[in-house]
Amino acid sequence: MRLTVTNRELPRKENRALRAVLTVIFVVAGMVVGGIASSLYNSLLEDNPPWLENYLAGAPPSEASKAWAVLAFVVAAGLTGFLVSSVVYRQILAAQEALESMSAREKLALFLGLVFGLILTFLITASFRMPVSLTVLIALLLCYLSVAATMSIKEQLRFYYPGAPAESAEPEVPRQTPKLLDTNVIIDGRILDICRTGFVEGPILIPRFILDELQHIADSSDSLKRARGRRGLDILNQMRKELGMKVTTFDPEGIRLPQEVDSKLVAVAQHLGAAIITNDFNLNKVAELQGVTVLNVNELANALKPVVLPGEEMSVTVIREGKEPNQGVAYLDDGTMVVIENARRLIGERVDVVVASVWQTVAGKMIFATLKDEGLNGELQPPAQGSQPARQRRRA
């Protein structure tokens, strides 16, 4: 089984075409500069000026040494161009993100500042003859000063220029935090119901290594694992098709990832500023220690359970006998176990009980109750602190 997910929203804006163009331009330019520098170097060695005689061996350079010099200069300049292209690419992306985050009034102020700066540069260079380098320096300085001036009066632009866009009176909507799903919570399946209720907002991100792990489980020779893996893939397809959510699969690039899958997920969440949705206790603790926001499905389920106080009445069906003599055991709709005193004889019947005490454990919550007809005489005591009762759920 294969999952088809469209990349409708990338977790990080990457422009591979721009990066490739910049790399080619800067590498080629660097190699050209390296070739020119190597020619000047070889010419200098052939001329053998007096000030260089003390540093040379005296023999003119051979053709092989000239070729090696050309190769060294070209390779070094090409590598330098490659490094410079990476820096320029990151700066262009940062400028693009800053421009997108600006309001319409700030963009207008920036545009007007650049126009004023270029006009002033033209007027000055048309009046005075100066070298190109000085012209470029003056243009940069005037554009910077003009932009700073127009940005400082952006609030008054509507007065000077009636066509300037007005600031929106609506409050700014915060950016929705992307959510990363781990393998366990996808296979668990409850995430589909949570998303269906609308409690999860923002794009859902599935790293490629999580999808690969799901597909590996779905292709397992073990029938149980195979069913679990296919269930996880079906859950993702339902989230995308039935709920119309933005489920994006992506290859994390530019991130140094460890070998272990949970550590990879935490590293990606730190890099993207995303939250992790999981039901894994250990992953929850590790992610919190590293400052990553974690949404635990089990904690959500426990938080949504109704609060039961001693003295409240409820109606339950006794399912089986308890560990202690004459005890009966029932379950609430959410799976919480109710231990009822003197209810062993009423197995299979629906009875009214009164809550005597509630015991909260790491595994869940246990309710101790007595039959309503008998009242609260002899209030039940919870098990000793050393014991760890397993939380049981009603079986269909």
Secondary structure, DSSP 8 states (H G I E B T S, - for coil): -------SS-SS---HHHHHHHHHHHHHHHHHHHHHHHHHHHHHHHH--GGGGGGS-SS---HHHHHHHHHHHHHHHHHHHHHHHHHHHHHHHHHHHHHHHS-HHHHHHHHHHHHHHHHHHHHHHHHS---HHHHHHHHHHHHHHHHHHHHHTGGGHHHH-TTS----SS--------EEE-HHHHHH-HHHHHHHHT---S-EEEEHHHHHHHHHHHT-SSHHHHHHHHHHHHHHHHHHHTS---EEEE---S----SSHHHHHHHHHHHHT-EEEE--HHHHHHHHHTT--EEEHHHHHHHTS----TT-EEEEEEEEE-SSTT-EEEE-TT--EEEEET-GGGTTSEEEEEEEEEEE-SS-EEEEEEETTTTTSS------TT----------
